[in-house]
Structures are given as C-alpha cells and as structure tokens.
C-alpha cells in the first residue's frame, strides 16, 4: 500500500527509467504497479511502499537510497557490484525484459528461502 505522508519527488527514478528506455507503464508492469502510480512516485505525489521501492531498485539496478535521492554514489556502486551491463537489455522487448525480471525474482525468492 502506498503511503501519502511526506511524499517527495524521485528525480533519480525518472532519470533512470528514461535512461533504460522504459515508460512509466513498462516499468510499472515490471514491478507490479499501474502507470499512474509510477508517474505519481516520480512527481512526489505519493510514496511507494518499501516492497515497491525494492522492486523498482532491482528492475533499474540501483539502490533504494539512490532512488530516494539520498546517495548519488550508490547507483554506480550497485551496478559495479552486480557486474551489470545495461546494454545487454537493448533491443529486447518489454515482455522479454519482464520474463528476465521474473526469473531474477525466482532466484531471489529461492535464495531467501534457503537463508
């Protein structure tokens, strides 16, 4: 559930989404929220839940702190730590990216269940 208390703009969210070539609708689909909610997060009209923030950070390969504009260094560090090259996603369809995201979520759930 979204919290409406003390919402704030999420400029890094908007910038990363655009860098990845995603629309509010496509990113929302990847993380399980509506296009309108994603747009409201970016404008600071509502604050995403902790789970949605984690889903967005995973989809965009950055930290939650970076999304919240708290730590500018966290973006590059998260990508380097994950060894990610976002270029590998260029040319993939939204459904292909969504399928990869779901596979990643399965791995994450299996890892968490093992711990």
C-alpha positions as CSV (number, residue, x, y, z in Angstrom):
1,X,0.0,0.0,0.0
2,X,1.2,3.5,-0.8
3,X,1.9,6.0,1.9
4,X,0.7,9.5,1.2
5,X,2.5,11.0,4.2
6,X,5.5,13.2,3.3
7,X,5.8,12.2,-0.4
8,X,8.9,13.5,-2.3
9,X,9.9,13.8,-5.9
10,X,12.0,10.9,-7.1
11,X,14.2,12.6,-9.8
12,X,16.6,9.7,-10.0
13,X,13.7,7.3,-10.6
14,X,12.6,9.3,-13.6
15,X,16.1,9.7,-14.9
16,X,17.0,6.0,-14.6
17,X,13.7,5.0,-16.1
18,X,14.3,7.2,-19.2
19,X,18.0,6.0,-19.4
20,X,16.7,2.5,-19.6
21,X,14.2,3.4,-22.3
22,X,11.3,2.5,-20.2
23,X,7.9,4.2,-20.0
24,X,6.0,4.6,-16.7
25,X,3.7,1.9,-18.0
26,X,6.5,-0.6,-18.8
27,X,8.4,-0.1,-15.6
28,X,5.1,-0.3,-13.7
29,X,4.4,-3.6,-15.4
30,X,7.9,-4.9,-14.4
31,X,7.4,-4.0,-10.7
32,X,3.6,-4.7,-10.4
33,X,2.1,-1.2,-10.2
34,X,0.0,0.9,-12.5
35,X,1.3,3.5,-14.9
36,X,-0.4,6.2,-12.9
37,X,1.2,5.1,-9.7
38,X,4.7,5.2,-11.2
39,X,4.1,8.7,-12.6
40,X,2.9,9.8,-9.1
41,X,6.0,8.4,-7.5
42,X,8.2,10.4,-9.8
43,X,6.3,13.6,-9.2
44,X,6.3,13.0,-5.4
45,X,2.5,12.9,-5.2
46,X,2.7,9.5,-3.4
47,X,5.4,7.4,-1.8
48,X,5.9,3.8,-2.9
49,X,5.8,1.1,-0.3
50,X,9.1,-0.5,0.8
51,X,8.4,-3.6,-1.3
52,X,7.7,-1.5,-4.4
53,X,10.9,0.5,-3.8
54,X,12.8,-2.7,-3.6
55,X,11.2,-4.0,-6.8
56,X,12.0,-0.7,-8.7
57,X,15.6,-0.7,-7.4
58,X,16.0,-4.2,-8.6
59,X,14.5,-3.5,-12.0
60,X,16.7,-0.4,-12.5
61,X,19.8,-2.0,-11.0
62,X,20.4,0.7,-8.3
63,X,19.9,1.0,-4.6
64,X,16.8,2.3,-2.8
65,X,18.8,5.1,-1.4
66,X,19.7,6.2,-4.9
67,X,16.1,6.1,-6.0
68,X,15.2,8.3,-3.0
69,X,18.0,10.8,-4.0
70,X,19.8,10.1,-0.7
71,X,23.1,8.6,-2.1
72,X,24.3,9.6,-5.5
73,X,27.3,7.2,-5.3
74,X,25.1,4.2,-4.7
75,X,23.9,3.9,-8.4
76,X,27.3,3.2,-9.9
77,X,28.4,1.1,-6.9
78,X,25.3,-1.1,-7.2
79,X,25.8,-1.7,-10.9
80,X,29.5,-2.4,-10.4
81,X,28.8,-4.8,-7.6
82,X,26.2,-6.6,-9.6
83,X,28.6,-6.7,-12.6
84,X,25.7,-5.4,-14.8
85,X,26.0,-4.0,-18.3
86,X,22.6,-2.5,-19.1
87,X,23.5,-2.6,-22.8
88,X,22.5,-6.3,-22.7
89,X,18.9,-5.3,-22.5
90,X,19.0,-3.1,-25.6
91,X,16.8,-4.5,-28.3
92,X,14.8,-6.7,-26.0
93,X,11.0,-6.4,-26.0
94,X,9.2,-5.4,-22.8
95,X,7.9,-8.9,-22.5
96,X,11.4,-10.3,-22.7
97,X,12.7,-7.9,-20.1
98,X,9.7,-8.8,-17.9
99,X,10.5,-12.5,-18.3
100,X,14.1,-11.9,-17.2
101,X,12.8,-9.9,-14.3
102,X,10.5,-12.7,-13.2
103,X,13.4,-15.2,-13.5
104,X,15.6,-12.9,-11.3
105,X,12.7,-12.8,-8.8
106,X,12.5,-16.6,-8.6
107,X,16.3,-16.8,-7.9
108,X,15.9,-14.1,-5.2
109,X,13.0,-16.0,-3.6
110,X,14.9,-19.3,-3.7
111,X,17.9,-17.6,-2.1
112,X,15.8,-16.0,0.6
113,X,14.1,-19.3,1.3
114,X,17.5,-21.0,1.7
115,X,18.6,-18.5,4.3
